[in-house]
Amino acid sequence: GALINEVSFSKPEWINGKRTITVHWRGSKDRYKIVHLIEYGHVQKGTGKFIKPKAMGGVNRAIRQGQNKYFETLKRELKKL
């Protein structure tokens, strides 16, 4: 939906010796606010209670889970060159 449509990526760059891209959620529906609340949790107004959503850390978890597959694919494609 709108969350996926608002995702964009920076061009690859070197930061501290590591190849890096930056993921942005920008768009007219401001979904980046939802992504931030779900990824990091938030403090509830009034009670001060920390709210930890079930999907908390989902973006980071998805990156970690796909990391090995990414590097396997990268190595395989580089061998073709």
HUBELFEN-V768507 format. One record per backbone hydrogen bond with DSSP energy under -0.5 kcal/mol. CO is the residue of the C=O (numbers start at 1). NH is the residue of the N-H. If there is no record, write none. Layout:
BEGIN
co->{CO CO}
nh->{NH NH}
END
This chain:
BEGIN
co->{1 2 4 6 8 13 13 15 18 20 22 24 24 27 30 31 32 33 34 35 36 37 42 44 45 49 50 51 51 53 55 57 58 59 60 61 62 63 64 64 66 67 68 69 70 71 72 73 74 75 76 77 78}
nh->{5 6 7 26 24 15 20 18 15 13 10 8 26 30 33 35 36 37 38 39 40 41 51 48 47 44 52 42 53 56 58 61 62 63 64 65 66 67 67 68 70 71 72 73 74 75 76 77 78 79 80 81 81}
END
